[in-house]
């Protein structure tokens, strides 16, 4: 059994829900949830988990907890590192201190460690940055896997762990920027967020692979350029359905997914349709879809950017609520029993006030159960439209 600390990215609430979904088998146990980390026991390996978790930026193997930071000395640090040291190569090492500002004292111990390593015939280099936390980019570029000590303060304890895996920023950027088509006008759902949404809909099986997903299908009925569908393929879904009212989106999604299949050596059966949401139940069989993950049309972004009155945005809100209610009515006809839906509802920020488009009562009355314990809002600084990510289950 592996005991890992999962260090979370810029959307910790969403990342925590993703981890709950992925670590949901009987062999997984979430031990502790902090503000920016999750401590869990699992049979899954860090090298596999880091590739399927959009919200986790580091995975570190838990070592021990200290009552006081002063209990960390050079000899303890050396003992923790020793098994990963290489006598014939230069050993880069570093540290990240979370939730504590006392990094100067740790840096002093790090220099002592460098001297101790030299005394024991190890070549070494201490990697530092201006911040107390080394980014995943710094860890990756400086080859600190296995040699970065994480020190995480939580309540009255300091947890120690060694980084085993960091998020592959190059791979995410490549599949986002290098694909044939990117729709800059439609809000641009980031691949990481799309990956987290797919994980929310369906956790992984006990082997750490998307075994259960392989025989299921997934639909994005507002597929845009296919970001959700590409992440579903990479997570193991082999029966992929997409639809969009815009014929250009259908073409671009098809080309993007074919590019993905070729460049990532993936396999999937694709069915991409041109369809208005009001006709989706005429294009797909009743009870045929297992999972829906989608970010729908969320209003004209350029128009919304110019609006400053709640009265103006309320008209858009009313129109979108009609569209979303219709969508869930159609979903009811094509979903299998107990099927899952992950659906993004926009939240408009006008003059410092958040205006929500989700009405849980309406969706519940249509026969869907809300599955989250707390609401999840994803946004970036300065955005006028936030994303409220919701998870539903078909009751029938």
Secondary structure, 3 states (H helix, E strand, C coil): CEEEEEEECCCHHHHHHHHHHHCCCCCCEEEEECCCEEEEEECCCHHHHCCCCCCEEEEEEEEEEECCHHHCCHHHHHHHHHHHCCCCCCEEEEEEEECCCCHHHHHHHHHHHHHHHHHCCCCEEECCCCCCCCCHHHHHHCCCCCCEEEEEEECCEEEEEEEEEECCHHHHHHHHHCCCCCCCCCCCCCHHHHHHHHHHHCCCCCCCCCCHHHHCEEEECCCCCCHHHHHHHHCCCCEEEEEECCHHHHHHHHHHHHHHHHHCCCCCEEEEEECCHHHHHHHCCCCCEEEEEEECCCCCHHHHHHCCCHHHHHHHHHHHHHHHHHHHHHHHHHEEEEEEEEEEEEEEEECCEEEECCCHHHHHHCCEEECCCCCEEECCCCCCEEEEEEEEEECC
